Amino acid sequence: MKQKLDKLKTDKSPGVDENPPNDAKRVKEEIAQPLSEIFQASLETGKVPDDWRSANITSLFKKVARVIVKTTGL
């Protein structure tokens, strides 16, 4: 888990929890074990915490994509 936290891209925006990746990297020693336990329980039960099902999705259109949407009505 610590290796995964080390590989977080620090230039990415925060998620729905509004915590930037730098925060997770900074406290990796404290959160690695609890996160591992949550992931393991999720794998064993087939369930994930409700908070993990939330996401903010923003479409980022390139100029060509806008033309396609405009002309096709998609």
N, C-alpha and C positions, 0 to 999 in steps of 0.2 A: 504494500500500500504506500509506503514512503517513497518508493521508486516512482509510482504513478503520480504522486503529488509533486515530486521533483520535476516531472515532465510537463506540468501544466504550463500553458502558454500565457505568459504574463502580459502580453499585449492585447489580450482578448477582453471584451466587456464583461461586467458582472452578469450573473444569471438572475433568475427571479428572486433569489435570496439577497440580491444587491451586494454580495461580497465579492470583491475582485479576487482573481486567482492568486495574487500576491499574499493575501491574507491566509489562504489555505497552506501555501508553501511555508509561510512564517510560523504557523502553529502545527506543522505536520507531526512533530513528536507527540503532541497531545491528542491529536484527532485520528491518527493512523489506526490504533487498536479499536476504538469504538466504531469507526467506519468499517473496518474489516469484519467486525461482529455483525453489523447491520447487513452488509453484503452477504455474509455466510447465511444468516437467518433468511434473507430474501431468496437465496438459491435453494435452501432446504424447503421452504414453505411455498415457493412460487408466487409470493406476494411482494410488492414494493410499497414503501411508505407513500401515502397520498401526496405529500409535498413534492415527491420526485416526479410526479406525473404532470406538474405544471411547467409551462414554458411560454415565453414571449417570443413570437415568431414575427419577424419583419422581412417583408419582401424587398430585396435590393435589385431593382431592374437596371439592366444595361440599356443603352439607347436602342439597340436592335430588338431587344425583348419588348420594349414599349411599342415599337412599330408593329410587331407581330400581334400583340394584344389589341392594339388599336384597329388593325385591319381585319383581324379574325373575330374580334369580339369576345375573346377568351377572358 
